[in-house]
Amino acid sequence: MADQAEGQGSSTGTPRWVKVVGLVVALLLVTFVVFQVTGLAGEHGPGRHLPGGR
């Protein structure tokens, strides 16, 4: 494949869109975990919806 035009990627390997989607999902997951660990997400869980509070 020596005749590939300049700027075209190799036909092997992971496509760019897969890398971008993976990076976005990883960032969202890290953000979610940080919010849960630090308590910034608020009080969530099944006990929140039960009568009588906690």
MARDRENLO-191041 format. One record per residue: residue number from 0; x, y, z of N, C-alpha, C in turn; residue in three letters. Coordinates in nm, 2 decimals. Each point is the difference from the previous one (the first is absolute). Example, Ala and Ser with C-alpha at 12.3 -4.5 7.8 and 13.67 -1.06 7.14 Angstrom:
! MARDRENLO-191041
- lumgu, n_px, n_py, n_pz, ca_px, ca_py, ca_pz, c_px, c_py, c_pz, sedo
- 0, 1.32, -0.57, 0.78, -0.09, 0.12, 0.00, 0.09, 0.12, 0.00, ALA .
- 1, -0.04, 0.11, -0.07, 0.09, 0.11, 0.00, -0.08, 0.11, 0.08, SER .
! end
This chain:
! MARDRENLO-191041
- lumgu, n_px, n_py, n_pz, ca_px, ca_py, ca_pz, c_px, c_py, c_pz, sedo
- 0, 0.08, -0.12, 0.00, -0.08, 0.12, 0.00, 0.09, 0.13, 0.00, MET .
- 1, 0.10, 0.00, -0.08, 0.09, 0.11, 0.00, -0.06, 0.12, -0.08, ALA .
- 2, -0.11, -0.03, -0.07, -0.07, 0.11, -0.08, -0.11, 0.07, 0.07, ASP .
- 3, -0.01, -0.02, 0.13, -0.10, 0.07, 0.08, 0.03, 0.15, -0.01, GLN .
- 4, -0.11, 0.08, -0.01, 0.01, 0.15, 0.00, 0.04, 0.05, 0.13, ALA .
- 5, 0.06, 0.11, 0.00, 0.05, 0.07, 0.13, -0.13, 0.03, 0.08, GLU .
- 6, 0.01, -0.03, 0.13, -0.11, 0.03, 0.09, -0.09, -0.11, 0.02, GLY .
- 7, 0.00, -0.11, -0.08, -0.08, -0.11, 0.03, 0.07, -0.10, 0.10, GLN .
- 8, -0.08, -0.05, 0.09, 0.06, -0.09, 0.10, 0.02, -0.14, -0.06, GLY .
- 9, 0.06, -0.08, 0.08, 0.02, -0.14, -0.04, -0.14, -0.07, 0.01, SER .
- 10, -0.02, -0.10, -0.08, -0.12, -0.07, 0.00, -0.01, -0.10, 0.12, SER .
- 11, 0.11, -0.01, 0.07, 0.01, -0.09, 0.12, 0.00, 0.09, 0.12, THR .
- 12, -0.04, -0.06, 0.12, 0.00, 0.08, 0.12, -0.14, 0.05, 0.03, GLY .
- 13, -0.01, 0.06, 0.11, -0.13, 0.05, 0.05, -0.04, 0.13, -0.07, THR .
- 14, -0.12, 0.01, -0.05, -0.04, 0.13, -0.06, -0.01, 0.11, 0.10, PRO .
- 15, 0.02, 0.12, -0.04, 0.00, 0.12, 0.08, -0.12, 0.02, 0.08, ARG .
- 16, -0.12, -0.03, -0.06, -0.13, 0.02, 0.07, -0.01, -0.09, 0.12, TRP .
- 17, 0.06, -0.12, -0.01, -0.01, -0.10, 0.11, 0.08, 0.05, 0.12, VAL .
- 18, 0.12, 0.06, -0.04, 0.08, 0.06, 0.11, -0.06, 0.12, 0.07, LYS .
- 19, -0.07, 0.08, -0.08, -0.07, 0.12, 0.05, -0.11, -0.04, 0.09, VAL .
- 20, -0.08, -0.10, -0.04, -0.12, -0.04, 0.08, 0.06, -0.07, 0.12, VAL .
- 21, 0.10, -0.08, 0.00, 0.06, -0.06, 0.11, 0.05, 0.10, 0.10, GLY .
- 22, 0.06, 0.11, -0.05, 0.05, 0.10, 0.09, -0.11, 0.07, 0.07, LEU .
- 23, -0.11, 0.03, -0.07, -0.11, 0.07, 0.06, -0.07, -0.09, 0.10, VAL .
- 24, -0.02, -0.12, -0.03, -0.06, -0.10, 0.10, 0.09, -0.01, 0.13, VAL .
- 25, 0.13, 0.00, -0.02, 0.09, -0.01, 0.11, 0.00, 0.12, 0.09, ALA .
- 26, -0.01, 0.12, -0.07, -0.01, 0.12, 0.08, -0.13, 0.01, 0.08, LEU .
- 27, -0.11, -0.04, -0.06, -0.13, 0.00, 0.07, 0.01, -0.10, 0.11, LEU .
- 28, 0.06, -0.11, -0.01, 0.00, -0.10, 0.10, 0.09, 0.05, 0.12, LEU .
- 29, 0.11, 0.06, -0.03, 0.09, 0.06, 0.10, -0.08, 0.11, 0.08, VAL .
- 30, -0.07, 0.09, -0.08, -0.08, 0.10, 0.07, -0.10, -0.05, 0.09, THR .
- 31, -0.07, -0.10, -0.05, -0.11, -0.07, 0.09, 0.06, -0.06, 0.12, PHE .
- 32, 0.12, -0.07, -0.01, 0.06, -0.06, 0.12, 0.05, 0.11, 0.10, VAL .
- 33, 0.05, 0.11, -0.05, 0.05, 0.11, 0.09, -0.12, 0.06, 0.07, VAL .
- 34, -0.11, 0.02, -0.07, -0.12, 0.06, 0.06, -0.05, -0.09, 0.11, PHE .
- 35, 0.00, -0.13, -0.03, -0.05, -0.10, 0.10, 0.09, -0.01, 0.12, GLN .
- 36, 0.13, 0.00, -0.02, 0.09, -0.01, 0.11, 0.00, 0.12, 0.09, VAL .
- 37, 0.00, 0.12, -0.06, 0.01, 0.12, 0.08, -0.14, 0.05, 0.05, THR .
- 38, -0.11, -0.06, -0.04, -0.13, 0.03, 0.05, -0.06, 0.12, -0.07, GLY .
- 39, 0.06, 0.05, -0.10, -0.05, 0.11, -0.08, -0.13, -0.03, -0.08, LEU .
- 40, -0.02, -0.13, -0.01, -0.12, -0.05, -0.08, -0.13, 0.01, 0.08, ALA .
- 41, 0.01, 0.02, 0.13, -0.11, 0.01, 0.09, -0.04, -0.14, 0.05, GLY .
- 42, -0.10, 0.00, 0.08, -0.04, -0.13, 0.05, -0.10, -0.07, -0.09, GLU .
- 43, 0.05, -0.11, -0.06, -0.08, -0.08, -0.09, 0.00, -0.14, 0.05, HIS .
- 44, -0.10, -0.08, -0.04, -0.01, -0.14, 0.04, -0.14, -0.03, 0.03, GLY .
- 45, -0.03, -0.13, 0.02, -0.13, -0.05, 0.02, -0.06, 0.06, 0.13, PRO .
- 46, 0.08, 0.03, 0.10, -0.06, 0.05, 0.13, -0.06, 0.14, -0.02, GLY .
- 47, 0.04, 0.07, -0.10, -0.05, 0.14, -0.02, -0.15, 0.00, -0.03, ARG .
- 48, -0.05, -0.11, -0.06, -0.14, 0.00, -0.04, -0.09, -0.08, 0.10, HIS .
- 49, 0.05, -0.04, 0.11, -0.08, -0.08, 0.09, -0.06, 0.10, 0.10, LEU .
- 50, -0.12, -0.03, 0.05, -0.06, 0.09, 0.10, 0.08, -0.01, 0.13, PRO .
- 51, 0.01, 0.10, 0.07, 0.07, 0.00, 0.13, 0.14, 0.04, -0.01, GLY .
- 52, 0.04, 0.04, -0.11, 0.14, 0.05, -0.02, 0.10, -0.11, -0.01, GLY .
- 53, 0.11, 0.01, 0.07, 0.11, -0.10, -0.01, -0.03, -0.12, 0.08, ARG .
! end
